[in-house]
Amino acid sequence: ARPRVGYFYSGRSGTQLLTDSLNHIFVKDYQSIPVVVNESISVYDAIVMMFLEDVGTLFVVDKQSVLVGVLSRKDLLRASIGKQELSSIPVNVIMTRMPNITMCTKEDLMIDVAKKLIDKQIDSLPVVKETEKGYEVIGRITKTNITKAFVALADEKF
Amino acid sequence: ARPRVGYFYSGRSGTQLLTDSLNHIFVKDYQSIPVVVNESISVYDAIVMMFLEDVGTLFVVDKQSVLVGVLSRKDLLRASIGKQELSSIPVNVIMTRMPNITMCTKEDLMIDVAKKLIDKQIDSLPVVKETEKGYEVIGRITKTNITKAFVALADEKF
């Protein structure tokens, strides 16, 4: 007969329970709205856009709304100490372009995205959906979203 | 008599084990080296320093090495779209200054620092040590360090 004590043997250790928690934290629950710009805008306008939208990364799309590049605050700051006029350089000259963009989907785990951000030494990833034309940007994950997931671990009941 | 099964009743639930893990992750185990500049250098030189050191935040100190301000990549980018010559503006004109600087110590928990970063909407905190003259900067915590702590949760045995 089962012993009459106030608990069940779950067969799972504390480490496993922690891993279980991490395996339930998905991109779709933490992603932010992406801010996209067209590849023909100037570096100056991209910097202004970054302030208006208060983001650290802009995703660059072509006329068909397909992801073609990524612009970080660092990319824009680097351009700002160059000699060229910021309003005369298009962003596609300084952006990181496909296929060198690390991406994720909304079904990915936050822990896996966190590993990618650390491995690639980047601050942000686009959340994409594959279409016939290419990748459409449907969200973004930044280190702020990762930090929020970390804080949630302390608050939530798993 | 104690039932003969292969476990002990620890009195702690999975949630408590998770909280225990978070209560063992300290600033001192994840902090990075701080990059400090003198308050008299120009915005242009601060941007160059940010690239040379590859950091997103600079801490500004006075002649006595006491913390007087913080410069984010965002602060420097904002200055770069202004009309003034970047090499003629000293950083103390655009920096966030004391007492408006959120700080932490090396004995603080990473989970508490993560909450501060989210609450104050900032990317980085100086790790400080109080002296008679003021606060000396001994480290920094960024969202990258928080992300590394989050990744470590998945890898480590607690």
Interface residues (C-beta under 8 A of the other chain):
Chain A: P3 V5 Y7 Y9 R12 G14 T15 L17 L18 T19 D20 S21 L22 Y44 I47 V48 M50 F51 G56 R73 K74 L76 L77 R78 S80 I81 L86 M110 I111 A114 K115 L117 I118 D123 T142 K143 T144 I146 T147 K148 A149 F150 V151 L153 A154 K157 F158
Chain B: P3 V5 Y7 Y9 R12 G14 T15 L17 L18 T19 D20 S21 L22 Y44 I47 V48 M50 F51 G56 R73 K74 L76 L77 R78 S80 I81 L86 M110 I111 A114 K115 L117 I118 D123 T142 K143 T144 I146 T147 K148 A149 F150 V151 L153 A154 K157 F158
